[in-house]
Amino acid sequence: MTTPGRDEDTLRLISTKTVLNIGTLNTQTLAKPGKMDLLLRELNRYKWDLVGLSEIHLPRTGEETISGTSLLLSGRTDGTHRQGVGFILSPTTKKALIFFTPVSERIATIRLKGSVSNLTIIQVYAPDSARSDEECEQFYFQLQSVTDQTPKKDMLIVMGNFNAITGNDQIDRRDVMGPHGHGRLNGRVTPVDIPVDLTKALPDRLCFPLAHIYNLITKSGDYPSIWKNGYVTPITRKDAPHGFYGIRPITITPVFSKIYESFLAAWSKKQGIEVIDPRQFGSMPKTSTAHYLVSMLDTIFKHLDDPERWINLIAIDLKKAFDLICHRH
């Protein structure tokens, strides 16, 4: 699909003296209620003319206008809230738009009119390393085809989220320890574990063998049996303990196992984001339930103003849910 060309009389020519503020943003999702309004409010804090969007999760394609701002979408056609790219154009940039081409849910292009040469911008959202080689090759083949079709005299910008990671989930020494140690390790260790202070004191000595061990575990699927053992230790809550409810059990696992688990959590998170419903709040970072609760209260108040509507609310108290779990096994 390509938006029809516009009359040149309506185009604002982009000249060599024109300063265009162009950026790209990985939104993670615009499908949740209020996310689009939040994005526009954030953009109002900056000076911009065009913003490319990746991972918008909007299953539709076309041109929309929201609060006077033009939104060009290139999403999935099967109704699934996944992938998706697009552009946000300021009113000034909208006048220079020649056409918009939604290639796929991962690639979209626009062409802007210029006084000397036109400007073509390709916005992408590349598959990450968790995707199959076939899907990755198909994406880059399609991107190369779109690039080759760009007029030779056009200025060309290719931008977006390329998910650029070298290797295939390979762990190197910088990932293992970072500058001073991977993640936040506290002082709690198992009785047979290596002290945390020693781990932090010798990062250069430990990072290479650990990276090798972690990659072997990933390839073979064999997890060291000693790393599977955890030591359950009761800790008190903030106030002095009063019976069972003043204590909560925690499981202490080996330090090296914690470091490897952090990699597994990061890899699983990539796939989890695509499985979790984008309209679900509180399940991932930056998806606070506060905004949804405000939206829900607004809906309730609107219904209260309508005498012909009934409101049924169900409140579930999950405060003691974990206290009902049997810990004897």
ZADO-1210 file (C-alpha; in nm, 4 decimals, padded with zeros to 6 digits):
<atoms>
<atom x="00.0000" y="00.0000" z="00.0000" code="MET" pos="1"/>
<atom x="00.1273" y="00.3448" z="-00.0892" code="THR" pos="2"/>
<atom x="-00.0455" y="00.6694" z="-00.0076" code="THR" pos="3"/>
<atom x="-00.1239" y="00.8620" z="-00.3262" code="PRO" pos="4"/>
<atom x="00.1129" y="01.1361" z="-00.4340" code="GLY" pos="5"/>
<atom x="00.0226" y="01.4916" z="-00.3386" code="ARG" pos="6"/>
<atom x="-00.0054" y="01.8028" z="-00.5498" code="ASP" pos="7"/>
<atom x="00.3283" y="01.9830" z="-00.5530" code="GLU" pos="8"/>
<atom x="00.1502" y="02.3104" z="-00.4710" code="ASP" pos="9"/>
<atom x="00.0732" y="02.1700" z="-00.1248" code="THR" pos="10"/>
<atom x="00.4310" y="02.0611" z="-00.0552" code="LEU" pos="11"/>
<atom x="00.6635" y="02.2605" z="00.1618" code="ARG" pos="12"/>
<atom x="01.0026" y="02.2210" z="-00.0052" code="LEU" pos="13"/>
<atom x="01.2931" y="02.1104" z="00.2143" code="ILE" pos="14"/>
<atom x="01.5922" y="02.3221" z="00.1196" code="SER" pos="15"/>
<atom x="01.9592" y="02.3141" z="00.2144" code="THR" pos="16"/>
<atom x="01.8881" y="02.5830" z="00.4724" code="LYS" pos="17"/>
<atom x="01.6126" y="02.3841" z="00.6390" code="THR" pos="18"/>
<atom x="01.6999" y="02.2165" z="00.9692" code="VAL" pos="19"/>
<atom x="01.5083" y="01.8926" z="01.0180" code="LEU" pos="20"/>
<atom x="01.4962" y="01.7378" z="01.3642" code="ASN" pos="21"/>
<atom x="01.4645" y="01.3640" z="01.2971" code="ILE" pos="22"/>
<atom x="01.4647" y="01.0901" z="01.5589" code="GLY" pos="23"/>
<atom x="01.3663" y="00.7289" z="01.6143" code="THR" pos="24"/>
<atom x="01.1987" y="00.5689" z="01.9148" code="LEU" pos="25"/>
<atom x="01.1321" y="00.2111" z="02.0212" code="ASN" pos="26"/>
<atom x="00.7938" y="00.2508" z="02.1913" code="THR" pos="27"/>
<atom x="00.7566" y="-00.1163" z="02.3023" code="GLN" pos="28"/>
<atom x="00.3822" y="-00.0696" z="02.2586" code="THR" pos="29"/>
<atom x="00.1248" y="00.1925" z="02.1675" code="LEU" pos="30"/>
<atom x="-00.1662" y="-00.0507" z="02.1978" code="ALA" pos="31"/>
<atom x="-00.2331" y="00.0139" z="02.5651" code="LYS" pos="32"/>
<atom x="-00.4884" y="00.2817" z="02.6537" code="PRO" pos="33"/>
<atom x="-00.3286" y="00.6209" z="02.7022" code="GLY" pos="34"/>
<atom x="00.0116" y="00.5285" z="02.5575" code="LYS" pos="35"/>
<atom x="-00.0361" y="00.7383" z="02.2450" code="MET" pos="36"/>
<atom x="-00.1399" y="01.0450" z="02.4459" code="ASP" pos="37"/>
<atom x="00.1585" y="00.9930" z="02.6743" code="LEU" pos="38"/>
<atom x="00.3933" y="00.9726" z="02.3752" code="LEU" pos="39"/>
<atom x="00.2601" y="01.2953" z="02.2258" code="LEU" pos="40"/>
<atom x="00.2941" y="01.4758" z="02.5585" code="ARG" pos="41"/>
<atom x="00.6548" y="01.3608" z="02.5872" code="GLU" pos="42"/>
<atom x="00.7323" y="01.4746" z="02.2329" code="LEU" pos="43"/>
<atom x="00.5967" y="01.8195" z="02.3129" code="ASN" pos="44"/>
<atom x="00.8949" y="01.8635" z="02.5431" code="ARG" pos="45"/>
<atom x="01.1322" y="01.8487" z="02.2466" code="TYR" pos="46"/>
<atom x="01.1793" y="02.0161" z="01.9118" code="LYS" pos="47"/>
<atom x="01.1085" y="01.7593" z="01.6417" code="TRP" pos="48"/>
<atom x="00.9884" y="01.7362" z="01.2827" code="ASP" pos="49"/>
<atom x="00.9750" y="01.3610" z="01.2245" code="LEU" pos="50"/>
<atom x="00.9991" y="01.0611" z="01.4575" code="VAL" pos="51"/>
<atom x="01.0269" y="00.7011" z="01.3388" code="GLY" pos="52"/>
<atom x="00.8505" y="00.4455" z="01.5595" code="LEU" pos="53"/>
<atom x="00.9373" y="00.0804" z="01.6205" code="SER" pos="54"/>
<atom x="00.7491" y="-00.1969" z="01.8027" code="GLU" pos="55"/>
<atom x="00.4216" y="-00.0053" z="01.8117" code="ILE" pos="56"/>
<atom x="00.2031" y="-00.3216" z="01.8423" code="HIS" pos="57"/>
<atom x="-00.0848" y="-00.1614" z="01.6501" code="LEU" pos="58"/>
<atom x="-00.2420" y="-00.4178" z="01.4124" code="PRO" pos="59"/>
<atom x="-00.3422" y="-00.1786" z="01.1372" code="ARG" pos="60"/>
<atom x="-00.1960" y="00.0112" z="00.8450" code="THR" pos="61"/>
<atom x="-00.2647" y="00.3572" z="00.7136" code="GLY" pos="62"/>
<atom x="-00.2669" y="00.7247" z="00.8041" code="GLU" pos="63"/>
<atom x="-00.4311" y="00.8676" z="01.1157" code="GLU" pos="64"/>
<atom x="-00.4519" y="01.2106" z="01.2757" code="THR" pos="65"/>
<atom x="-00.4350" y="01.2414" z="01.6543" code="ILE" pos="66"/>
<atom x="-00.4521" y="01.5817" z="01.8228" code="SER" pos="67"/>
<atom x="-00.3468" y="01.7470" z="01.4980" code="GLY" pos="68"/>
<atom x="-00.0443" y="01.5190" z="01.4583" code="THR" pos="69"/>
<atom x="-00.0104" y="01.2842" z="01.1593" code="SER" pos="70"/>
<atom x="00.0558" y="00.9191" z="01.2400" code="LEU" pos="71"/>
<atom x="00.1602" y="00.6786" z="00.9622" code="LEU" pos="72"/>
<atom x="00.1260" y="00.3109" z="01.0564" code="LEU" pos="73"/>
<atom x="00.2617" y="-00.0122" z="00.9125" code="SER" pos="74"/>
<atom x="00.1399" y="-00.2979" z="01.1331" code="GLY" pos="75"/>
<atom x="00.0348" y="-00.6592" z="01.1142" code="ARG" pos="76"/>
<atom x="-00.2754" y="-00.7527" z="00.9182" code="THR" pos="77"/>
<atom x="-00.3797" y="-01.0561" z="01.1260" code="ASP" pos="78"/>
<atom x="-00.4978" y="-00.8562" z="01.4277" code="GLY" pos="79"/>
<atom x="-00.1998" y="-00.9567" z="01.6427" code="THR" pos="80"/>
<atom x="-00.0530" y="-00.6850" z="01.8653" code="HIS" pos="81"/>
<atom x="00.3092" y="-00.7524" z="01.7721" code="ARG" pos="82"/>
<atom x="00.5890" y="-00.5707" z="01.5851" code="GLN" pos="83"/>
<atom x="00.4767" y="-00.2679" z="01.3837" code="GLY" pos="84"/>
<atom x="00.6577" y="00.0448" z="01.2653" code="VAL" pos="85"/>
<atom x="00.5512" y="00.3935" z="01.1680" code="GLY" pos="86"/>
<atom x="00.6172" y="00.7661" z="01.1637" code="PHE" pos="87"/>
<atom x="00.4928" y="01.0734" z="01.3452" code="ILE" pos="88"/>
<atom x="00.5016" y="01.3896" z="01.1339" code="LEU" pos="89"/>
<atom x="00.4753" y="01.7477" z="01.2466" code="SER" pos="90"/>
<atom x="00.2290" y="01.9660" z="01.0524" code="PRO" pos="91"/>
<atom x="00.5221" y="02.1289" z="00.8723" code="THR" pos="92"/>
<atom x="00.6775" y="01.7974" z="00.7657" code="THR" pos="93"/>
<atom x="00.3358" y="01.6653" z="00.6627" code="LYS" pos="94"/>
<atom x="00.3232" y="01.9318" z="00.3903" code="LYS" pos="95"/>
<atom x="00.6436" y="01.7945" z="00.2346" code="ALA" pos="96"/>
<atom x="00.5191" y="01.4331" z="00.2269" code="LEU" pos="97"/>
<atom x="00.5218" y="01.2825" z="-00.1232" code="ILE" pos="98"/>
<atom x="00.4200" y="00.9290" z="-00.0274" code="PHE" pos="99"/>
<atom x="00.4217" y="00.6740" z="00.2528" code="PHE" pos="100"/>
<atom x="00.4785" y="00.3038" z="00.1836" code="THR" pos="101"/>
<atom x="00.4024" y="00.0460" z="00.4569" code="PRO" pos="102"/>
<atom x="00.6166" y="-00.2465" z="00.3384" code="VAL" pos="103"/>
<atom x="00.5552" y="-00.4849" z="00.6296" code="SER" pos="104"/>
<atom x="00.5157" y="-00.4910" z="01.0060" code="GLU" pos="105"/>
<atom x="00.8943" y="-00.4417" z="01.0243" code="ARG" pos="106"/>
<atom x="00.9661" y="-00.1931" z="00.7424" code="ILE" pos="107"/>
<atom x="00.8046" y="00.1313" z="00.6285" code="ALA" pos="108"/>
<atom x="00.9280" y="00.4164" z="00.4089" code="THR" pos="109"/>
<atom x="00.8358" y="00.7765" z="00.3442" code="ILE" pos="110"/>
<atom x="00.9565" y="01.0260" z="00.0860" code="ARG" pos="111"/>
<atom x="00.9755" y="01.4002" z="00.1472" code="LEU" pos="112"/>
<atom x="01.0010" y="01.6737" z="-00.1135" code="LYS" pos="113"/>
<atom x="01.3214" y="01.8755" z="-00.1311" code="GLY" pos="114"/>
<atom x="01.4338" y="02.1740" z="-00.3354" code="SER" pos="115"/>
<atom x="01.7602" y="02.0076" z="-00.4448" code="VAL" pos="116"/>
<atom x="01.6875" y="01.6388" z="-00.3879" code="SER" pos="117"/>
<atom x="01.4145" y="01.4443" z="-00.2157" code="ASN" pos="118"/>
<atom x="01.4590" y="01.2647" z="00.1165" code="LEU" pos="119"/>
<atom x="01.3702" y="00.8970" z="00.1640" code="THR" pos="120"/>
<atom x="01.3537" y="00.7563" z="00.5174" code="ILE" pos="121"/>
<atom x="01.3285" y="00.3842" z="00.5931" code="ILE" pos="122"/>
<atom x="01.2092" y="00.2905" z="00.9425" code="GLN" pos="123"/>
<atom x="01.2809" y="-00.0659" z="01.0577" code="VAL" pos="124"/>
<atom x="01.2231" y="-00.3020" z="01.3487" code="TYR" pos="125"/>
<atom x="01.4608" y="-00.5931" z="01.2950" code="ALA" pos="126"/>
<atom x="01.4036" y="-00.9408" z="01.4425" code="PRO" pos="127"/>
<atom x="01.6247" y="-01.0211" z="01.7395" code="ASP" pos="128"/>
<atom x="01.8537" y="-01.3196" z="01.7839" code="SER" pos="129"/>
<atom x="01.5710" y="-01.5277" z="01.9303" code="ALA" pos="130"/>
<atom x="01.4050" y="-01.5390" z="01.5878" code="ARG" pos="131"/>
<atom x="01.4829" y="-01.8040" z="01.3309" code="SER" pos="132"/>
<atom x="01.7597" y="-01.7532" z="01.0763" code="ASP" pos="133"/>
<atom x="01.4990" y="-01.7748" z="00.8009" code="GLU" pos="134"/>
<atom x="01.2991" y="-01.4846" z="00.9453" code="GLU" pos="135"/>
<atom x="01.6132" y="-01.2734" z="00.9881" code="CYS" pos="136"/>
<atom x="01.7298" y="-01.3433" z="00.6332" code="GLU" pos="137"/>
<atom x="01.3856" y="-01.2592" z="00.4959" code="GLN" pos="138"/>
<atom x="01.3892" y="-00.9252" z="00.6787" code="PHE" pos="139"/>
<atom x="01.7317" y="-00.8216" z="00.5486" code="TYR" pos="140"/>
<atom x="01.6468" y="-00.9391" z="00.1971" code="PHE" pos="141"/>
<atom x="01.3343" y="-00.7230" z="00.2072" code="GLN" pos="142"/>
<atom x="01.5289" y="-00.4276" z="00.3485" code="LEU" pos="143"/>
<atom x="01.7886" y="-00.4590" z="00.0725" code="GLN" pos="144"/>
<atom x="01.5118" y="-00.4673" z="-00.1876" code="SER" pos="145"/>
<atom x="01.3513" y="-00.1512" z="-00.0458" code="VAL" pos="146"/>
<atom x="01.6896" y="00.0230" z="-00.0355" code="THR" pos="147"/>
<atom x="01.7646" y="-00.0710" z="-00.3970" code="ASP" pos="148"/>
<atom x="01.4315" y="00.0770" z="-00.5087" code="GLN" pos="149"/>
<atom x="01.5163" y="00.4171" z="-00.3593" code="THR" pos="150"/>
<atom x="01.5815" y="00.6759" z="-00.6340" code="PRO" pos="151"/>
<atom x="01.9554" y="00.7252" z="-00.6770" code="LYS" pos="152"/>
<atom x="01.9362" y="01.1023" z="-00.6376" code="LYS" pos="153"/>
<atom x="01.7458" y="01.0860" z="-00.3090" code="ASP" pos="154"/>
<atom x="01.9094" y="01.1408" z="00.0250" code="MET" pos="155"/>
<atom x="01.8586" y="00.8160" z="00.2177" code="LEU" pos="156"/>
<atom x="01.8226" y="00.7570" z="00.5921" code="ILE" pos="157"/>
<atom x="01.7790" y="00.4067" z="00.7346" code="VAL" pos="158"/>
<atom x="01.6920" y="00.4123" z="01.1033" code="MET" pos="159"/>
<atom x="01.5061" y="00.2213" z="01.3718" code="GLY" pos="160"/>
<atom x="01.5665" y="-00.0659" z="01.6091" code="ASN" pos="161"/>
<atom x="01.8063" y="-00.3163" z="01.4522" code="PHE" pos="162"/>
<atom x="01.8321" y="-00.5356" z="01.7649" code="ASN" pos="163"/>
<atom x="02.2044" y="-00.5466" z="01.6926" code="ALA" pos="164"/>
<atom x="02.3647" y="-00.8213" z="01.9001" code="ILE" pos="165"/>
<atom x="02.6753" y="-01.0019" z="01.7807" code="THR" pos="166"/>
<atom x="02.6664" y="-01.3788" z="01.7972" code="GLY" pos="167"/>
<atom x="02.3775" y="-01.5993" z="01.9032" code="ASN" pos="168"/>
<atom x="02.3144" y="-01.5356" z="02.2742" code="ASP" pos="169"/>
<atom x="02.6863" y="-01.5625" z="02.3375" code="GLN" pos="170"/>
<atom x="02.8121" y="-01.4464" z="02.6752" code="ILE" pos="171"/>
<atom x="03.1472" y="-01.2721" z="02.6877" code="ASP" pos="172"/>
<atom x="03.3583" y="-01.1535" z="02.9773" code="ARG" pos="173"/>
<atom x="03.2059" y="-00.8027" z="02.9753" code="ARG" pos="174"/>
<atom x="02.8586" y="-00.9521" z="03.0149" code="ASP" pos="175"/>
<atom x="02.9641" y="-01.1716" z="03.3045" code="VAL" pos="176"/>
<atom x="03.1213" y="-00.9106" z="03.5290" code="MET" pos="177"/>
<atom x="03.0690" y="-00.5723" z="03.3672" code="GLY" pos="178"/>
<atom x="03.2978" y="-00.3021" z="03.5057" code="PRO" pos="179"/>
<atom x="03.2621" y="-00.4129" z="03.8685" code="HIS" pos="180"/>
<atom x="03.0314" y="-00.7139" z="03.8699" code="GLY" pos="181"/>
<atom x="02.7110" y="-00.8248" z="03.6936" code="HIS" pos="182"/>
<atom x="02.3920" y="-00.7118" z="03.8647" code="GLY" pos="183"/>
<atom x="02.3539" y="-00.6444" z="04.2323" code="ARG" pos="184"/>
<atom x="02.4878" y="-00.9240" z="04.4500" code="LEU" pos="185"/>
<atom x="02.4201" y="-00.9094" z="04.8214" code="ASN" pos="186"/>
<atom x="02.6288" y="-01.0706" z="05.0923" code="GLY" pos="187"/>
<atom x="02.4067" y="-01.3765" z="05.1384" code="ARG" pos="188"/>
<atom x="02.5712" y="-01.6965" z="05.0167" code="VAL" pos="189"/>
<atom x="02.5158" y="-02.0676" z="05.0639" code="THR" pos="190"/>
<atom x="02.7331" y="-02.2581" z="05.3150" code="PRO" pos="191"/>
<atom x="02.9398" y="-02.4102" z="05.0318" code="VAL" pos="192"/>
<atom x="02.9448" y="-02.1026" z="04.8085" code="ASP" pos="193"/>
<atom x="03.2246" y="-01.8690" z="04.7033" code="ILE" pos="194"/>
<atom x="03.2148" y="-01.5397" z="04.9001" code="PRO" pos="195"/>
<atom x="03.0612" y="-01.2494" z="04.7104" code="VAL" pos="196"/>
<atom x="03.3509" y="-01.0221" z="04.8066" code="ASP" pos="197"/>
<atom x="03.5918" y="-01.2606" z="04.6344" code="LEU" pos="198"/>
<atom x="03.3765" y="-01.2597" z="04.3216" code="THR" pos="199"/>
<atom x="03.3814" y="-00.8802" z="04.3115" code="LYS" pos="200"/>
<atom x="03.7536" y="-00.8593" z="04.3900" code="ALA" pos="201"/>
<atom x="03.8629" y="-01.0859" z="04.1021" code="LEU" pos="202"/>
<atom x="03.6372" y="-01.0007" z="03.8052" code="PRO" pos="203"/>
<atom x="03.9210" y="-01.0139" z="03.5507" code="ASP" pos="204"/>
<atom x="04.0237" y="-01.3622" z="03.6653" code="ARG" pos="205"/>
<atom x="03.6740" y="-01.5080" z="03.6812" code="LEU" pos="206"/>
<atom x="03.5052" y="-01.3553" z="03.3765" code="CYS" pos="207"/>
<atom x="03.6757" y="-01.5683" z="03.1093" code="PHE" pos="208"/>
<atom x="03.6177" y="-01.9130" z="03.2683" code="PRO" pos="209"/>
<atom x="03.2636" y="-01.8191" z="03.3692" code="LEU" pos="210"/>
<atom x="03.1759" y="-01.7016" z="03.0178" code="ALA" pos="211"/>
<atom x="03.3067" y="-02.0330" z="02.8823" code="HIS" pos="212"/>
<atom x="03.1091" y="-02.2333" z="03.1404" code="ILE" pos="213"/>
<atom x="02.7884" y="-02.0381" z="03.0766" code="TYR" pos="214"/>
<atom x="02.8119" y="-02.0894" z="02.7007" code="ASN" pos="215"/>
<atom x="02.8690" y="-02.4634" z="02.7506" code="LEU" pos="216"/>
<atom x="02.5609" y="-02.4826" z="02.9737" code="ILE" pos="217"/>
<atom x="02.3541" y="-02.2950" z="02.7157" code="THR" pos="218"/>
<atom x="02.4589" y="-02.5260" z="02.4319" code="LYS" pos="219"/>
<atom x="02.4413" y="-02.8571" z="02.6213" code="SER" pos="220"/>
<atom x="02.1490" y="-02.7901" z="02.8528" code="GLY" pos="221"/>
<atom x="02.3371" y="-02.9575" z="03.1393" code="ASP" pos="222"/>
<atom x="02.3124" y="-02.7473" z="03.4550" code="TYR" pos="223"/>
<atom x="02.5664" y="-02.8124" z="03.7348" code="PRO" pos="224"/>
<atom x="02.3928" y="-03.0118" z="04.0064" code="SER" pos="225"/>
<atom x="02.5565" y="-02.8106" z="04.2844" code="ILE" pos="226"/>
<atom x="02.3983" y="-02.4939" z="04.1414" code="TRP" pos="227"/>
<atom x="02.0530" y="-02.6506" z="04.1715" code="LYS" pos="228"/>
<atom x="02.0683" y="-02.6598" z="04.5504" code="ASN" pos="229"/>
<atom x="01.9110" y="-02.3743" z="04.7424" code="GLY" pos="230"/>
<atom x="01.9131" y="-02.3047" z="05.1138" code="TYR" pos="231"/>
<atom x="01.5837" y="-02.1830" z="05.2583" code="VAL" pos="232"/>
<atom x="01.6411" y="-01.9224" z="05.5272" code="THR" pos="233"/>
<atom x="01.3713" y="-01.7387" z="05.7252" code="PRO" pos="234"/>
<atom x="01.4060" y="-01.3620" z="05.7478" code="ILE" pos="235"/>
<atom x="01.2003" y="-01.1236" z="05.9562" code="THR" pos="236"/>
<atom x="00.9807" y="-00.8549" z="05.8139" code="ARG" pos="237"/>
<atom x="01.0270" y="-00.4866" z="05.8964" code="LYS" pos="238"/>
<atom x="00.8578" y="-00.5153" z="06.2339" code="ASP" pos="239"/>
<atom x="00.9447" y="-00.7671" z="06.5028" code="ALA" pos="240"/>
<atom x="00.8093" y="-01.1132" z="06.4147" code="PRO" pos="241"/>
<atom x="00.4820" y="-01.2192" z="06.5733" code="HIS" pos="242"/>
<atom x="00.4376" y="-01.5823" z="06.4890" code="GLY" pos="243"/>
<atom x="00.4430" y="-01.7206" z="06.1366" code="PHE" pos="244"/>
<atom x="00.3209" y="-01.4010" z="05.9696" code="TYR" pos="245"/>
<atom x="00.6242" y="-01.2030" z="06.0864" code="GLY" pos="246"/>
<atom x="00.8664" y="-01.4264" z="05.8962" code="ILE" pos="247"/>
<atom x="00.9063" y="-01.4972" z="05.5273" code="ARG" pos="248"/>
<atom x="01.1312" y="-01.7672" z="05.3798" code="PRO" pos="249"/>
<atom x="01.3848" y="-01.6895" z="05.1071" code="ILE" pos="250"/>
<atom x="01.5966" y="-01.9291" z="04.9040" code="THR" pos="251"/>
<atom x="01.9694" y="-01.8558" z="04.8769" code="ILE" pos="252"/>
<atom x="02.1297" y="-01.9923" z="04.5604" code="THR" pos="253"/>
<atom x="02.4990" y="-02.0021" z="04.4569" code="PRO" pos="254"/>
<atom x="02.6454" y="-01.6732" z="04.3334" code="VAL" pos="255"/>
<atom x="02.7544" y="-01.8069" z="03.9933" code="PHE" pos="256"/>
<atom x="02.4084" y="-01.9536" z="03.9433" code="SER" pos="257"/>
<atom x="02.2542" y="-01.6118" z="04.0146" code="LYS" pos="258"/>
<atom x="02.4723" y="-01.4525" z="03.7480" code="ILE" pos="259"/>
<atom x="02.3719" y="-01.7123" z="03.4887" code="TYR" pos="260"/>
<atom x="02.0058" y="-01.6846" z="03.5896" code="GLU" pos="261"/>
<atom x="02.0218" y="-01.3125" z="03.5108" code="SER" pos="262"/>
<atom x="02.1097" y="-01.3993" z="03.1491" code="PHE" pos="263"/>
<atom x="01.8252" y="-01.6519" z="03.1307" code="LEU" pos="264"/>
<atom x="01.5855" y="-01.3906" z="03.2673" code="ALA" pos="265"/>
<atom x="01.6967" y="-01.1370" z="03.0051" code="ALA" pos="266"/>
<atom x="01.6541" y="-01.3884" z="02.7204" code="TRP" pos="267"/>
<atom x="01.3156" y="-01.5048" z="02.8515" code="SER" pos="268"/>
<atom x="01.1993" y="-01.1459" z="02.8857" code="LYS" pos="269"/>
<atom x="01.2417" y="-01.0906" z="02.5109" code="LYS" pos="270"/>
<atom x="01.0028" y="-01.3754" z="02.4338" code="GLN" pos="271"/>
<atom x="00.7754" y="-01.2944" z="02.7269" code="GLY" pos="272"/>
<atom x="00.7092" y="-00.9447" z="02.5977" code="ILE" pos="273"/>
<atom x="00.5689" y="-01.0929" z="02.2760" code="GLU" pos="274"/>
<atom x="00.3494" y="-01.3435" z="02.4634" code="VAL" pos="275"/>
<atom x="00.1984" y="-01.1125" z="02.7250" code="ILE" pos="276"/>
<atom x="-00.1116" y="-00.9270" z="02.6115" code="ASP" pos="277"/>
<atom x="-00.0070" y="-00.5660" z="02.5390" code="PRO" pos="278"/>
<atom x="-00.3181" y="-00.4470" z="02.7232" code="ARG" pos="279"/>
<atom x="-00.2023" y="-00.6124" z="03.0464" code="GLN" pos="280"/>
<atom x="-00.0600" y="-00.3750" z="03.3043" code="PHE" pos="281"/>
<atom x="00.1879" y="-00.4401" z="03.5825" code="GLY" pos="282"/>
<atom x="00.3539" y="-00.7417" z="03.4215" code="SER" pos="283"/>
<atom x="00.6561" y="-00.5671" z="03.2681" code="MET" pos="284"/>
<atom x="00.8683" y="-00.2622" z="03.3471" code="PRO" pos="285"/>
<atom x="00.7189" y="00.0748" z="03.2542" code="LYS" pos="286"/>
<atom x="00.3669" y="-00.0726" z="03.2537" code="THR" pos="287"/>
<atom x="00.2488" y="00.0606" z="03.5873" code="SER" pos="288"/>
<atom x="-00.1023" y="-00.0203" z="03.7002" code="THR" pos="289"/>
<atom x="-00.1431" y="00.3394" z="03.8212" code="ALA" pos="290"/>
<atom x="-00.2422" y="00.4682" z="03.4768" code="HIS" pos="291"/>
<atom x="-00.4890" y="00.1844" z="03.4267" code="TYR" pos="292"/>
<atom x="-00.6459" y="00.2426" z="03.7707" code="LEU" pos="293"/>
<atom x="-00.6973" y="00.6109" z="03.6892" code="VAL" pos="294"/>
<atom x="-00.8558" y="00.5119" z="03.3572" code="SER" pos="295"/>
<atom x="-01.0777" y="00.2573" z="03.5339" code="MET" pos="296"/>
<atom x="-01.1927" y="00.5153" z="03.7917" code="LEU" pos="297"/>
<atom x="-01.2730" y="00.7570" z="03.5109" code="ASP" pos="298"/>
<atom x="-01.4873" y="00.4891" z="03.3453" code="THR" pos="299"/>
<atom x="-01.6665" y="00.4163" z="03.6729" code="ILE" pos="300"/>
<atom x="-01.7436" y="00.7830" z="03.7335" code="PHE" pos="301"/>
<atom x="-01.8803" y="00.8191" z="03.3801" code="LYS" pos="302"/>
<atom x="-02.1160" y="00.5257" z="03.4393" code="HIS" pos="303"/>
<atom x="-02.2237" y="00.6711" z="03.7740" code="LEU" pos="304"/>
<atom x="-02.3466" y="00.9802" z="03.5916" code="ASP" pos="305"/>
<atom x="-02.5755" y="00.7617" z="03.3808" code="ASP" pos="306"/>
<atom x="-02.8812" y="00.6561" z="03.5887" code="PRO" pos="307"/>
<atom x="-02.9645" y="00.3769" z="03.3435" code="GLU" pos="308"/>
<atom x="-02.6349" y="00.1934" z="03.3962" code="ARG" pos="309"/>
<atom x="-02.5427" y="-00.0555" z="03.6675" code="TRP" pos="310"/>
<atom x="-02.1901" y="-00.1081" z="03.7944" code="ILE" pos="311"/>
<atom x="-02.0784" y="-00.4423" z="03.9383" code="ASN" pos="312"/>
<atom x="-01.7438" y="-00.4442" z="04.1194" code="LEU" pos="313"/>
<atom x="-01.5680" y="-00.7558" z="04.2474" code="ILE" pos="314"/>
<atom x="-01.2861" y="-00.7071" z="04.4998" code="ALA" pos="315"/>
<atom x="-01.0509" y="-00.9978" z="04.5703" code="ILE" pos="316"/>
<atom x="-00.8181" y="-00.9906" z="04.8705" code="ASP" pos="317"/>
<atom x="-00.4986" y="-01.1815" z="04.7852" code="LEU" pos="318"/>
<atom x="-00.3088" y="-01.0649" z="05.0932" code="LYS" pos="319"/>
<atom x="-00.2684" y="-01.4109" z="05.2457" code="LYS" pos="320"/>
<atom x="-00.2387" y="-01.6085" z="04.9222" code="ALA" pos="321"/>
<atom x="00.1209" y="-01.7137" z="04.9852" code="PHE" pos="322"/>
<atom x="00.0486" y="-01.8101" z="05.3452" code="ASP" pos="323"/>
<atom x="-00.1725" y="-02.0916" z="05.2155" code="LEU" pos="324"/>
<atom x="00.1135" y="-02.2594" z="05.0280" code="ILE" pos="325"/>
<atom x="00.2448" y="-02.5782" z="05.1857" code="CYS" pos="326"/>
<atom x="00.6190" y="-02.5348" z="05.2515" code="HIS" pos="327"/>
<atom x="00.6821" y="-02.8826" z="05.3945" code="ARG" pos="328"/>
<atom x="00.8106" y="-03.0354" z="05.0663" code="HIS" pos="329"/>
</atoms>
